[in-house]
Amino acid sequence: MSRFWSPLVEQLKPYVAGEQPVLPDLVKLNTNESPYGPSPRAIEAIRAAATDALRLYPDPMSLKLREAAAAHHGLTPDQVFAGNSSDEVLSIVFQALLKHEKPLAFPDIGYSFYPVWCGLYGIGYREIPLDDALRLDVTKFGADCGSIVFANPNAPTGIALSLAEIETLLQAHPDIPVVIDEAYVDFGGESAIALIDRYPNLLVTHTLSKSRALAGLRVGLAFGQRPLIDALERVKDSFNSYPLDRLAQAGAIAAYEDTNWFEESCAKVIASRERLTAELQRLGFDVLPSKANFIFARHPSHAAGDLFRALREKAIIVRWFDRPRISDRLRITIGTDAQCDRLVSALKEILRWNEGAGGA
C-alpha cells in the first residue's frame, strides 16, 4: 500500500483478465478471442486510415460507426453509443444508469467485472443465485433491486436466455434499467435489440472483440432508446470526449459492412463448438449447452485444476476459475478445428495417464 493512494484504492479488488502467455507452439483457448483474423476489409480500412490525418482528433461522436451499427440492427444512429471496448461502455453504464438507492442485481455466477465496477463506483449490489443447472431464472430478481445487469449468453457458462424470457423480465421490471451484455450473442443467441423500441428501460451492449475478431482494436457499443444513450454520452463527455481513435472507427465500420465475412466466421465457430462438445462428451465430460464461442465443461473423475495444469504443460491454455460452484469446470474457447483436435488429443493422453496411475 502506498501512502499516496486515495482511500478508495485500498479497497479495490481489480478484475483479473485471462493471461496472455508467450509460449512456443501455444494453443491459446483462454480469453475467447476469435480463432480467425478480422475481415480483410477491416484491415484494409485501418491501413487506409493511417494517414497524415492522424494528427487531427477523431470524430468525438463516432457518427459513421453509429450509422453502420444502426443500419445492421435496424435502429437509428441516435439509439447507438460507441466506446473504447464494451468494458469501457459498461463502466459508463454502471455510472450513468445502475447506481440507485436499491441494489443492482446480477447473477452470482457471471462476468466477474460487475462486482469490480460496483466497488469502484460505490454501487450496492445483490447476487441472484443460478439454479443447480447453472441457469438464470428471471423470476428470481424480485422487487428489491434498483437496476439489473447480466450477460446473455452468460459468461462463463455459455447458457443463453430466450427472447421470451428476457421479455418476461422486462415486463416484470418496467421502472428500472435492465442492461443485457451481449458480448457472445452472435454465436447462436437471440439479441434483445429487437425489443428496444418497446421497452424504454432496456439497454443492450455489444463488442467487436469476439464475433468480429477485433479484440485488439477495442470497440464496444450500446443500444437503447435515446434517453438512455443521452445518459451515457453525458458521462463520456465528462471524462473523455474522444474515446475511439480514427483507426478503430475505420476498422469497425468496415467490419459491420462485411456481412458475408461475419456470417461465415460465426458459422465456423458454431460448427467447431458443436464438434468439440461432442468430442468432449465422448471423453466423459459434462458440457453445458453453449450459445457462445466457448464451452464450460467438467469431468466427473478429474479435478478441473489438475486438468488445467496438465494442459498447460502441453502448451494448451484454457481458463479455470477457482471459485465456489464452478471450480470443477474449465472454460474452453473455441479455436480452429486443428486447435480443438490438439486439445482433445492432449486430454486423451492426460486422462489415460491418470487412469493408468489408478485414477485421479
C-alpha positions as CSV (number, residue, x, y, z in Angstrom):
1,M,0.0,0.0,0.0
2,S,1.3,3.4,-0.9
3,R,0.9,6.5,1.3
4,F,-0.1,8.4,-1.8
5,W,-3.1,6.3,-2.7
6,S,-6.6,7.6,-2.4
7,P,-8.6,5.7,0.3
8,L,-10.7,4.1,-2.4
9,V,-7.7,2.3,-4.0
10,E,-7.0,0.3,-0.8
11,Q,-10.5,-1.2,-1.0
12,L,-10.5,-2.2,-4.7
13,K,-10.3,-5.8,-5.8
14,P,-9.5,-5.4,-9.5
15,Y,-10.7,-7.7,-12.3
16,V,-8.2,-10.4,-13.3
17,A,-8.0,-10.8,-17.0
18,G,-7.1,-14.0,-18.8
19,E,-3.4,-14.4,-19.0
20,Q,-1.6,-13.6,-22.3
21,P,1.4,-16.0,-22.1
22,V,4.2,-16.2,-24.6
23,L,5.0,-19.9,-25.1
24,P,6.3,-21.8,-28.1
25,D,3.7,-23.6,-30.1
26,L,0.9,-22.3,-27.9
27,V,-2.7,-23.2,-28.3
28,K,-4.5,-20.3,-26.6
29,L,-8.0,-21.1,-25.6
30,N,-8.5,-19.0,-22.5
31,T,-9.7,-15.5,-23.5
32,N,-12.5,-16.1,-26.0
33,E,-10.7,-14.5,-28.9
34,S,-11.6,-15.4,-32.4
35,P,-9.5,-18.1,-34.0
36,Y,-9.8,-16.3,-37.3
37,G,-8.5,-13.0,-38.4
38,P,-10.7,-9.9,-38.8
39,S,-12.5,-9.1,-42.1
40,P,-9.9,-8.3,-44.7
41,R,-12.0,-5.2,-45.4
42,A,-11.5,-4.1,-41.8
43,I,-7.7,-4.5,-42.1
44,E,-7.6,-2.6,-45.3
45,A,-9.8,0.2,-43.9
46,I,-7.4,0.5,-40.9
47,R,-4.4,0.8,-43.2
48,A,-6.2,3.4,-45.4
49,A,-6.9,5.5,-42.3
50,A,-3.2,5.5,-41.2
51,T,-2.5,8.9,-43.0
52,D,-1.4,12.4,-42.1
53,A,-5.0,12.8,-40.8
54,L,-3.9,11.1,-37.6
55,R,-2.6,14.5,-36.4
56,L,-6.3,15.5,-36.1
57,Y,-8.7,14.4,-33.4
58,P,-11.2,11.7,-34.5
59,D,-15.0,12.3,-34.6
60,P,-15.9,12.5,-30.9
61,M,-19.4,11.1,-31.6
62,S,-18.3,8.2,-34.0
63,L,-21.2,9.1,-36.2
64,K,-20.3,7.0,-39.2
65,L,-19.7,3.9,-37.0
66,R,-23.0,4.5,-35.2
67,E,-24.7,4.8,-38.6
68,A,-23.2,1.5,-39.7
69,A,-24.2,-0.3,-36.5
70,A,-27.7,1.2,-36.6
71,A,-28.2,0.0,-40.2
72,H,-27.1,-3.5,-39.2
73,H,-29.5,-3.7,-36.3
74,G,-32.5,-1.8,-37.8
75,L,-32.1,1.1,-35.4
76,T,-31.4,4.9,-35.8
77,P,-27.9,6.3,-35.1
78,D,-29.2,8.2,-32.0
79,Q,-30.0,4.8,-30.5
80,V,-26.4,3.8,-30.6
81,F,-23.5,4.7,-28.3
82,A,-19.8,3.9,-29.2
83,G,-16.9,3.5,-26.8
84,N,-13.5,2.1,-26.3
85,S,-14.3,-1.6,-25.8
86,S,-17.5,-2.9,-24.2
87,D,-15.7,-2.9,-20.9
88,E,-15.5,0.9,-21.1
89,V,-19.0,1.1,-22.3
90,L,-20.2,-1.0,-19.4
91,S,-18.2,1.1,-16.9
92,I,-20.0,4.1,-18.2
93,V,-23.3,2.3,-18.0
94,F,-22.6,1.5,-14.3
95,Q,-22.1,5.2,-13.6
96,A,-24.9,6.5,-15.8
97,L,-27.7,4.0,-15.2
98,L,-27.1,1.5,-12.5
99,K,-26.4,3.4,-9.3
100,H,-29.7,3.8,-7.3
101,E,-31.0,3.6,-3.7
102,K,-31.9,-0.1,-4.2
103,P,-29.1,-2.5,-5.1
104,L,-28.1,-3.5,-8.5
105,A,-28.9,-7.2,-9.2
106,F,-26.9,-9.6,-11.2
107,P,-26.2,-13.4,-11.2
108,D,-23.9,-14.9,-8.7
109,I,-22.0,-16.6,-11.5
110,G,-21.4,-14.2,-14.3
111,Y,-19.0,-11.7,-15.7
112,S,-16.7,-11.0,-12.8
113,F,-16.1,-7.4,-13.7
114,Y,-19.6,-6.5,-12.4
115,P,-18.7,-6.5,-8.7
116,V,-15.4,-4.7,-9.5
117,W,-17.3,-1.8,-11.1
118,C,-19.7,-1.8,-8.1
119,G,-16.7,-1.4,-5.8
120,L,-15.1,1.3,-7.9
121,Y,-18.3,3.4,-8.2
122,G,-19.8,2.7,-4.8
123,I,-22.8,0.7,-6.1
124,G,-24.6,-1.6,-3.7
125,Y,-25.4,-5.0,-5.3
126,R,-27.3,-8.2,-4.7
127,E,-26.4,-11.5,-6.4
128,I,-29.1,-13.8,-7.8
129,P,-28.1,-17.4,-7.5
130,L,-28.2,-19.5,-10.6
131,D,-30.0,-22.8,-10.2
132,D,-28.3,-26.2,-9.9
133,A,-28.0,-26.5,-13.7
134,L,-26.3,-23.0,-13.7
135,R,-29.3,-21.4,-15.4
136,L,-30.7,-18.0,-14.6
137,D,-34.4,-17.9,-13.6
138,V,-35.6,-14.3,-14.5
139,T,-38.4,-14.6,-11.9
140,K,-35.8,-14.6,-9.1
141,F,-34.8,-11.0,-9.4
142,G,-37.8,-9.9,-7.3
143,A,-38.8,-6.3,-6.4
144,D,-35.8,-5.5,-4.2
145,C,-33.5,-4.1,-6.9
146,G,-32.9,-0.7,-8.4
147,S,-31.4,-2.0,-11.6
148,I,-30.4,-5.2,-13.4
149,V,-27.4,-6.3,-15.5
150,F,-26.4,-9.7,-16.8
151,A,-24.6,-11.3,-19.8
152,N,-26.7,-13.2,-22.3
153,P,-25.3,-15.7,-23.2
154,N,-23.9,-15.9,-19.7
155,A,-20.2,-16.0,-19.0
156,P,-18.6,-18.3,-18.1
157,T,-21.5,-20.8,-18.5
158,G,-22.4,-20.0,-22.2
159,I,-26.1,-20.7,-21.4
160,A,-28.5,-18.3,-23.1
161,L,-31.9,-17.0,-22.2
162,S,-34.6,-16.9,-24.9
163,L,-36.1,-13.6,-26.1
164,A,-39.3,-14.6,-24.4
165,E,-37.6,-15.0,-21.0
166,I,-36.0,-11.6,-21.4
167,E,-39.3,-10.0,-22.3
168,T,-40.8,-11.6,-19.2
169,L,-38.1,-9.9,-17.1
170,L,-38.7,-6.6,-18.8
171,Q,-42.4,-6.7,-18.2
172,A,-41.9,-7.5,-14.6
173,H,-39.4,-4.6,-14.1
174,P,-40.7,-1.7,-16.2
175,D,-39.5,1.0,-13.9
176,I,-35.8,0.2,-13.5
177,P,-32.9,0.0,-16.0
178,V,-32.2,-3.5,-17.4
179,V,-28.9,-3.9,-19.1
180,I,-28.1,-7.0,-21.2
181,D,-24.4,-7.6,-22.0
182,E,-24.5,-9.5,-25.4
183,A,-20.7,-10.0,-25.9
184,Y,-21.4,-13.5,-27.2
185,V,-24.8,-13.3,-28.7
186,D,-23.7,-13.7,-32.4
187,F,-22.8,-17.4,-31.8
188,G,-26.4,-18.6,-31.5
189,G,-28.2,-16.4,-29.0
190,E,-31.2,-14.2,-29.6
191,S,-30.5,-10.5,-29.3
192,A,-32.7,-8.3,-27.2
193,I,-32.0,-5.4,-29.6
194,A,-35.3,-6.4,-31.2
195,L,-37.1,-5.3,-28.0
196,I,-35.6,-1.9,-27.7
197,D,-38.4,0.1,-29.4
198,R,-41.0,-1.5,-27.0
199,Y,-39.0,-1.1,-23.7
200,P,-37.6,2.3,-22.8
201,N,-35.7,0.8,-19.8
202,L,-33.7,-1.7,-21.9
203,L,-30.0,-1.2,-22.9
204,V,-28.0,-3.8,-24.8
205,T,-24.2,-3.8,-25.1
206,H,-22.1,-5.4,-27.8
207,T,-18.4,-5.8,-28.5
208,L,-16.5,-6.2,-31.8
209,S,-13.8,-8.3,-30.0
210,K,-15.5,-11.7,-30.4
211,S,-17.6,-12.3,-33.4
212,R,-15.9,-9.6,-35.5
213,A,-12.4,-10.7,-34.3
214,L,-11.3,-7.2,-33.4
215,A,-10.2,-7.7,-29.8
216,G,-7.0,-5.7,-30.4
217,L,-9.0,-2.7,-31.7
218,R,-11.1,-2.2,-28.5
219,V,-14.6,-1.2,-29.8
220,G,-17.8,-1.5,-27.9
221,L,-21.4,-0.3,-28.5
222,A,-24.6,0.2,-26.6
223,F,-28.1,0.2,-28.0
224,G,-31.2,1.7,-26.4
225,Q,-33.8,4.4,-26.6
226,R,-32.5,8.0,-26.8
227,P,-32.8,9.0,-23.1
228,L,-30.5,6.0,-22.1
229,I,-28.0,6.9,-24.8
230,D,-28.0,10.5,-23.8
231,A,-27.1,9.5,-20.2
232,L,-24.1,7.5,-21.5
233,E,-23.0,10.5,-23.6
234,R,-23.2,12.8,-20.7
235,V,-20.9,10.6,-18.6
236,K,-18.5,10.0,-21.6
237,D,-18.2,13.7,-22.2
238,S,-17.4,14.3,-18.6
239,F,-14.1,12.4,-18.8
240,N,-13.2,11.6,-22.4
241,S,-14.8,13.2,-25.4
242,Y,-12.7,11.2,-27.9
243,P,-12.8,7.5,-26.8
244,L,-12.4,6.0,-30.3
245,D,-9.5,6.8,-32.5
246,R,-9.6,7.1,-36.3
247,L,-8.2,3.7,-36.9
248,A,-10.7,2.0,-34.6
249,Q,-13.6,3.8,-36.2
250,A,-12.5,2.9,-39.7
251,G,-11.9,-0.7,-38.9
252,A,-15.2,-1.1,-37.0
253,I,-17.2,0.5,-39.8
254,A,-15.7,-1.9,-42.4
255,A,-16.3,-4.9,-40.1
256,Y,-20.0,-4.0,-39.9
257,E,-20.2,-3.6,-43.6
258,D,-18.6,-7.0,-44.4
259,T,-21.7,-9.1,-43.7
260,N,-20.6,-12.2,-45.6
261,W,-17.3,-12.5,-43.6
262,F,-19.2,-12.0,-40.3
263,E,-21.8,-14.7,-41.1
264,E,-19.2,-17.2,-42.4
265,S,-16.9,-16.7,-39.4
266,C,-19.7,-17.1,-36.8
267,A,-20.9,-20.2,-38.6
268,K,-17.4,-21.8,-38.5
269,V,-17.1,-21.1,-34.8
270,I,-20.6,-22.6,-34.1
271,A,-19.7,-25.7,-36.1
272,S,-16.4,-26.2,-34.3
273,R,-18.2,-25.7,-30.9
274,E,-20.7,-28.5,-31.6
275,R,-17.9,-30.7,-32.9
276,L,-15.7,-30.1,-29.8
277,T,-18.7,-30.6,-27.4
278,A,-19.4,-34.0,-28.9
279,E,-15.7,-35.0,-28.7
280,L,-15.5,-34.0,-25.0
281,Q,-18.8,-35.7,-24.2
282,R,-17.3,-38.9,-25.6
283,L,-14.4,-38.5,-23.2
284,G,-16.9,-38.4,-20.3
285,F,-17.1,-34.6,-19.9
286,D,-20.3,-32.8,-18.9
287,V,-20.6,-29.8,-21.2
288,L,-23.2,-27.1,-20.6
289,P,-25.3,-26.1,-23.6
290,S,-23.4,-23.1,-25.0
291,K,-24.5,-20.3,-27.4
292,A,-21.1,-18.6,-27.0
293,N,-17.7,-19.0,-28.6
294,F,-16.6,-21.1,-25.6
295,I,-17.8,-24.1,-23.6
296,F,-17.9,-24.8,-19.9
297,A,-17.0,-28.4,-19.1
298,R,-16.2,-30.7,-16.2
299,H,-15.1,-34.3,-15.9
300,P,-16.7,-36.3,-13.0
301,S,-13.4,-38.2,-12.3
302,H,-10.8,-35.5,-12.8
303,A,-10.4,-32.2,-10.9
304,A,-10.5,-29.2,-13.2
305,G,-7.5,-27.6,-11.6
306,D,-5.4,-30.7,-12.3
307,L,-6.6,-30.8,-16.0
308,F,-5.8,-27.1,-16.3
309,R,-2.2,-27.6,-15.1
310,A,-1.7,-30.7,-17.2
311,L,-2.9,-29.0,-20.4
312,R,-0.6,-26.0,-19.7
313,E,2.3,-28.4,-19.6
314,K,1.4,-29.3,-23.1
315,A,1.2,-25.6,-24.1
316,I,-2.6,-25.5,-24.2
317,I,-4.1,-22.7,-22.2
318,V,-7.7,-22.8,-21.0
319,R,-9.4,-20.8,-18.2
320,W,-10.0,-22.2,-14.7
321,F,-12.0,-20.2,-12.2
322,D,-11.1,-21.3,-8.6
323,R,-14.4,-20.0,-7.3
324,P,-17.3,-21.7,-5.4
325,R,-19.8,-23.7,-7.6
326,I,-17.7,-23.6,-10.7
327,S,-14.2,-24.7,-9.6
328,D,-14.9,-28.1,-11.1
329,R,-15.2,-26.7,-14.6
330,L,-12.9,-25.4,-17.4
331,R,-13.9,-22.7,-19.8
332,I,-12.6,-23.5,-23.2
333,T,-12.5,-21.0,-26.0
334,I,-13.5,-22.5,-29.4
335,G,-10.4,-22.5,-31.6
336,T,-9.8,-23.7,-35.1
337,D,-10.6,-27.4,-35.7
338,A,-6.9,-28.1,-35.7
339,Q,-6.6,-26.4,-32.2
340,C,-9.6,-28.3,-30.9
341,D,-8.2,-31.6,-32.2
342,R,-4.9,-30.9,-30.4
343,L,-6.9,-30.2,-27.2
344,V,-8.8,-33.4,-27.5
345,S,-5.7,-35.4,-28.2
346,A,-4.0,-33.9,-25.1
347,L,-7.0,-34.6,-22.9
348,K,-7.0,-38.2,-24.1
349,E,-3.3,-38.6,-23.1
350,I,-4.0,-36.9,-19.7
351,L,-7.0,-39.0,-18.9
352,R,-5.3,-42.2,-19.9
353,W,-2.2,-41.4,-17.8
354,N,-4.4,-40.7,-14.8
355,E,-6.3,-43.9,-15.3
356,G,-3.1,-45.8,-15.7
357,A,-1.9,-44.4,-12.4
358,G,-5.1,-45.6,-10.7
359,G,-7.3,-42.6,-11.4
360,A,-7.5,-39.1,-10.1
